[in-house]
Amino acid sequence: MSKKLAADTKVALILGGNSGEREVSLMSGKECALALQEAGYQVKSFDSADKDFILNIQNYAPDIAFLALHGKYGEDGVIQGALEFLRIPYTGSGVLASALAMDKTRAKTFYSAAGLPTPHSVSLRRSEPYDLAELVGVVGEKSVVKPATEGSALGVSIVHTPDELGPAIKHAFEVDDTILVERFVEGTEITVAVLGNNNPEALPIIEIVPHAEFYDFEAKYETGGADHIIPARISEAAYKSAERIAINAHNALGCRGMSRSDMIVDQFDTVWILETNTIPGMTKTSLLPDSASKAGISFPELCTKLIELAQE
């Protein structure tokens, strides 16, 4: 697709969907639609949960699709595959990278293959037996239990003592069929956004200070749920390491356009990567827009940049 002027470019803003993050997606989509209109684009919004979604997109015949979907059926390669079939260019990562990043278990395999430090974990499937004592022996008494293919901290629990592990696993299985029991790493929580395709660059690193015990759903999306400190209060060595890890994770998974990797910096200045998001939140309280703003990129400019990267 050759680049067009914004005024000549029809953008299909895809939002909503059927995941547990639907409401967040609706908020992201609303903000992105306004920003794209401000940038001069022709924008029409489409909810991927609508019965006639595919037909409506085809009838609109957009030049490009701007994805503001989060979670399953939007961030996992499903919608990307549909758009590939329809031959509609779209923002963000392709089918494979989206699927890999969405599956925390498989993403960790790629992190390890790329030499990126990630906390040791055990993957559990709903249909398979497991032994709680063995899990504690592998990951330690304090751990994090999380669904493997959900975002926005849905179904996530911090396990402080072994007797909390069973209920945490049960809670995670309410959200997903595959879950991760991961060693807990004490330290400073940071996130690193990356923009680019072949030569991605890291944006200013954000330190996240949640007002709850961890950066849960409410802390992510409710006003005042967490403090975002830019730049993160970490050593220069850890800062450079985090930038390198975020870019390498982006490349290892095959991401394009944008990504945002969440990490922990421990007391020894080791940076541990936890997960990578291929369609980060784009609400007023979201991290990617915050980081871009610190780099001098306004929200309309950020949305325009994502379209330009999709056009490359």
N, C-alpha and C positions, 0 to 999 in steps of 0.2 A: 504494500500500500504506500503510495507516495503521500508526502505530507500535504495537507491542505491548510488554508487559513482557518482560524477558529470559527469564523462566521459561516464558512462553507462546510463545516464538519458536523455531521449528525451523530450524536452520541446517545447510545442506549445505556442508561444508568440502571444496572441490575441490582436489586436489593431484596430484602425480605427473606424468602425461602422458608424451608421447613425445619431448620436446625434449632437446637436449644438457644442459639444466639440470634434468633430472628429479631427480637426487639432492638438489640444492639445494631444489627444490620440496617434496620429501618432508620435509626438515628444517624448512622454513618452515611447512608444513602441520601438522606435529606440534606445533610451538610455538604456533601460532595456535589449534589445537583445545584445547590445555590452557588457554590464556588465555581463550578464549570460555566454556569450562566453568567456570572460576573466576569469570567475570562473571555466571554464572547461566543461560547459554543451553543449550538442548537441541542437541547437536552430533553429527553423524554424518559421517564422512569418506568421500569417494568418489575413487577414482583414475580420472582421465579416460582412462587407457590401457586400462581394462577393457573387454572386448567388449560387455558389457551395461550400460555406464555410463549411457546415456540412459534406458534402461528402469528402472534402479535409482533414478535421480534422480526419475523420474516417480512411481514407487511410494512413495518416501519423502514426496513432496509437501511440500517445504520452503517456509517463508515467505520465505526468502532464501538465496542462495548466497554463500558467502565464498570468494573466489578466492585461492588460494595457489600459482598456477601461474606458471612463468617460461619465457620463450622461446617458440618456435613452438608453435602450436596451443593456446596458453594466454594469452599476453600480446599476441597479434597480432590479436585481434578474432574469431578462429574460435569459441572457446568462448562469447564474448559473444553472437555471432549465434545460437548454439544455444539459449542461455538466453532470448534475446529471443523466439525462436520458441516456446519452452515457456512463455513469460510468467512467468518466475521472475526477480524482482529480484536484482541481484548487486552486489557491492562493486566499486569502481573505475570506470574509464572505459568508455565505450560502444564500439561496433564501430569507428566511423571513427577516433576518437582513438587507440584501441589500435593499429589498423593503421598509422596515420601515425607514431606515436612509435616503433613497432617497426622501421620502415623508416628508417634513419638518413639516407638520401639525400633522401627526401621530407620528413622532419622539418626538415632544413636549409633546404629551400625555404620552409617556413612560418616558420622563424626569421628568415630574410632578409626575408621579406615583412612581418614584424612589427618590423623594424629591430633585431634582436638580433644582435650580433657572433658569428660562428661561423667557425672556420678554413676557408680555401679548400680545396676538395677536388675530386677527379675520381672519378666513378663508373665502374666497369668491370663488364661482363657476361661470363660465361664464354664465350659463343659469339662475342664480338666481338674483333677484333684490337686491340692497343695497342702503343705505342712507349715503351720504358723511358726513352729520352733526353727525349722530349717530356714525360713525366710528371714527371721531375726538374726540367725547365724550368718547369713550372707550379707544383708544390708545394714545390720546394726539395730539397736533398740529404738533409736529415733529415725524415722523415715518419712517419706512423702508418698502417698498413694494417689494415683491420678488415672483417669480414663486415658486410653492410648490415643483415641481419635476424636477428642472433644477439645474445645478451646475455652477461653474466658474463665478458666479455673473452675468450670462446672464439674462437680463430683470430686473435687480435690480435698484431701484431708492431710493434716500433719499429725503423725503418730508420735506421741511422746514416750509411751511405755508399751511393752509388748501386748498388754491386755487391750489396748486400743486398736491393734492391728486388724483383728477380725471384723469389728464393726466398720472400720474404714474401707476394707475390701468390699464388704457388702454394699456400702454406700456408693462406691465407684462402679460396681457392677449394675447398679440401678440406672447408670447413664450409658454404659458401654459394655460390649461383649468381651473386650480385651482391655486389661488394665496394667499399670506399671507400678511396682513397688520399688522406690528409689531411695538410695542412701541420702539422708539429710545432710546438707552442707551448711554450716553456720557461716554467716558473713554478710557482706553488703550486696544487696540486690540491685542489679543494673540491667539496662536494656540498650541494645545498639542497633539502630536502624541503618539500613544500607540502601543506596539508590544506584541503579545502573544495570547494564546488561553484561557486556564483555569486560568492562573495566569498572566494576562497582566501587563506590567510595562510601565510607562510613560517615554518618552524621554525628553531631555532638552526642556524647554518651549521657544518658539520664540515670541518675540514682533514684530508686523508688523507695519511699518511706511510707509504707501503708499504716493507716491508723488502727487497723485490725492486726491479728497475729501474722497474717500473710496477705499477699496481693490477691484477694479473692474477688468474686464477681462484683460485689458491692463496692469494694475499694477501687476497682477498675472504672466503674461507670457512674457512680454517684458523685456529685460535686462535693469536694472536701474529703473523699474517701482515702486519698493518699497525697503525699507531697512529691512533686517531681523536681529534683535538684539537678540543675544543668550548669556547668559540667559536674559529673559525678565526683564525689569526694574520695577518690582513690589515688594511689601512687601513679606517678608518670609511667612506670614500668607496667603496672596493671592496666592502665589506660591504653597503652600501645598494644598490649597483648589482647585486650578485649576487641579493639578495632580489627586486629589481624584475624582473630577467631571468627568474628562476625562476617568478614569478607570471605574467609575460607569456607565457612558453613554455607553461605550464599552460593559459592561456586561448587562446593561438593554436592549439594542437593540439586544443582542445575537451575537455581532461581534466576528470574529476570525481572527487571523493573524495580521491584522493592522487596525487602524482607526486613524482619525485625527479630533479632535473637535475644532471648532472655538468659541471663547469666548470674552467677554468684561469685564474688571475690572473697576468698577465705582469709584467715589471719596470716597465712604465709604468702599472700599476694598471688596465689594460684587462681586463675580464672576458669570456672567450670561452666560449660554451656549446658543449658537445660532443654531448650526447644527453640524452634524457628517458626515464625509466623509469616506466611506468604501474602496474606491480606490483612495487615494490621488494622486495628480500629481507627476510624476516621471521624470520631466525634469531638466535641469541644474539649473533653477531658482526656483525649487519647494521646498516646506517647509519640507516634510518628509525626503528627502535625506539630507537637511541642518541640521536638528535636529539630525539625525542618525550620521552624520559626527562629530558633536560636542560631541557625546557620544563615539566616537572612532570607529564607524562602517563605513567602506568604502562602496561605492555604490555597488560593486560586493558582498560584505559581506551582505549588506542589502537584495539584491535580493536572495541570497542563503538562508538567514534566512527565508524569506517569503516562499520559497519552502519547507524548513524543517518544518515550522509550518503547511503547508498544508499536509505534510506527517504524522503528528502526528495522 
